[in-house]
């Protein structure tokens, strides 16, 4: 668990066969929480909340892939929580959710006193979202520690991913703590944007064509998780 001086804490649990992270954003004052991407043995997260007297009021989805939502029904049966996702992801998914709250990028929601900014970060899927609270960013499959989400599945778009990562690189404070959707990291499961700008190969390309080549044709042939840091020179050399 990450404790800080803010109004909230972030609890994370690594669950399932694909090293998914399920997060709780716990607002201290109200003892309410949002659960992000409920999946796999989600009862462990629900039990954690219960044991601490935390009420889950909201469910935040970064995107609709099965490995991020397969505990949604169980969570809804446990807590009468609101489901939040971006409108383009709901359209892409096509699921028959009962009364979801559909958002646009730059919308904000509140969990108790804690304000959460919703970022629209397309590329992995059309309506992928990142959730920013204080200095923390829950990034789903958009950005991993020294990696990024694949763009070759249905709804993926490497050119959009390039634009998304460019915005994240320039607009997020360097001290932002990244909480990814999967644990592909060699050591600490979190990182900072500063460290990622220095060593995440997907943040090393300035031209969209170079990024697309690396993401779609090079990366998976030369790297396996856990992912370590890659220098800018090395990333650029690998696409020649
Ligand atoms: Fe995904």
Boltz pocket constraint, residues with backbone or C-beta under 6 A from the ligand:
constraints:
  - pocket:
      binder: B
      contacts: [[A, 63], [A, 65], [A, 124], [A, 141], [A, 149]]
      max_distance: 6.0
